[in-house]
């Protein structure tokens, strides 16, 4: 009951669209989100990302033909989080408490995704927080052609954190060129 209250007062921002290549007709479903930032509400973020992935799976099924899937966003979730585990492994891997056991058995990602950018050193770099919290993922119908390199740590260390004169946001860019549609 308390979790449902938290979900309602911490809404998710998600965009999902289906794109079709003009010449080839290949389809790609693109999902983007910005999850709640507070790690105390990691279960809320997990349920939000599960809702997005479930909706994307439903859209894919309704299309009735092969299509690629790309998901990206500010997940506000470190690599040790439920959200990261769910996205990269299909479910949370930690099951020490009854709630975690329940979640690991019942909140299963219907999409099979892999990181399209790998794990950079940082995607968020501020004076008080430095870690990876932004991700790009794709399914097996997609192939990563190239990624932009992460900023040099020497450049990041020129200021106590971002935003700065060199990096105008607290989030660092993560960019992947992805070939979609049975590459």
N, C-alpha and C positions, 0 to 999 in steps of 0.2 A: 504493500500500500504506500509506504513512504517513497519507494522508487518511482511509482507512477506519479506522485505529486511532483517529484524532482524533474521528471521528464516533461511534464506539462509547463513548469515554470522556466525551464531551460530549453527553449525550442532550438531545433536544428535548422541550419541554412544549407539547403541542397539544391543543386540544379542537375537535371538529367535531360539529355537530348539525344535524339537519334539523327545521325548524319549519314547522307548517302553521297558517294562519289559520283560526280556528274557523268563521267565516261564509263567507268567500270561497273557502277551500280552497287559496289561493295558498301556494306553498312557498318557503322561503328556506333556503339552506345557510349556516350561520354558522361561520367558523373563527377561532380565537383562538390565539395562540402567544406564547411568551417565548423568544427566541433567545439564544444564548450571547453574553455581553457583550464578549469580547476581540476587537478588530479584527484581531489576528494570525491569527485563525481565520475570516476572512471567507468562505473557500471552504466551510468546514463549515456556516456559517450559510446560505449560498446553497443547498447541497444539502439542508439541513433544510427550508427554505421551499419548495424544489422538491418535496420529498416531500409536504408538506402540500397544495400546490396540485394535484399529480397525484392525490392521494387524493380531494380535493374534486371534481375533474373526473370521476373514476371513479364517485363517488357520484351526481353529477348525471346521468351517462349511465345508470346503473342505475335511476334513478327513471323514466326514459322520458318525462318531460314537462317543460315549461318551469318553471324556478325561478330565483330570484334568488340571488346570491352576495354575501356581505359577509365581509370578512376584516379583522381588527384585531389589534393587539398591540404589545408591547414588542419591536420588531425589533432593538433595539440596533445599528442600522445607519443611518449618516448618509446624507444625500441624494446623496453621491458614491460610495456603496457598491455592490457587486455586488447585494445584496439589493434595494435601492431600484430599481436599473436593471431587474432581473428583474421586479419587481412592476409597475412603471409602463411599461416598454417591451417586456416579454415575454422579454428575454434581457439578458445583460450587454453593454454597448456598447463597453467597452474590450477590445481584442484585440491587445495588443502582444507578448505572450509566447506560445509554443506552447500552454501550458496555458490561457491566456485565450482564445486562438482556439478551442481545443477546446470550452471551456465555452460560448462564444458560439454555437457551431454545434450543440451537443448538449444543453444544459440550457435548454430552451425552456418558458416558462410556458404551459400549456394553457388558462389562463383569460385573458380580456381584461379587465383591471382599470383603474380610474381612482381617483385619490385623492378620497375623499369629504369630506375636511376641508381640502384645499389644503395649503399648506406654511406652518404657523405659524412664528413667530420661534424658538420653543423648545418642546420637549416635555420636556426634561430640563434642569434648572438647578441646578447645584451650584457650590460654590466653585471647583472645579478643571475642571469640564466644563459647557459650555452649548451645546446643539445640538438638532436634531430627530432623534429615534430611534424615535418611536412613530407608528403610522399606522393609518388606517381607509381601506379600499378597497372598492369595489363594482363590479359589472359593469353592462352596459348595460340589464339588466332592472330596474335600480334607479335611483332619482332622489333626489338630495340635496335635501331640503326646506329645511333651515336648519342652521347650525352655530353653536355658542357662540363668542363672541369669545375670543381669547387673553387671558391676563392682561396688564394694563398693565405695561410695562417699569419704570415708576416704582415700582410695588408690588414687583416682583421685586428691584429694586436697594436696597430698604430693608434687606436682609440680604445677607451674602456669598454665600448660596446656600440652596437648599432641602435638606431640610425646614426650615421656619421657622414662626413663630407664625401667619403668614398662609397659608402653603402647607405642609400637613402631610406631603407626600411629595416626593421628589426629582423625580418625574414630574409634569408639569402636565396638567390634564385636557384631553382633546380629545374633543369630543362633536358628533355629527352626527345629525340626524333624517333617516332614509332611508325613502323610500316604495319598497316592493318589489313586483314583479310587473307588468311592462309598464306603468309609470306614464304 
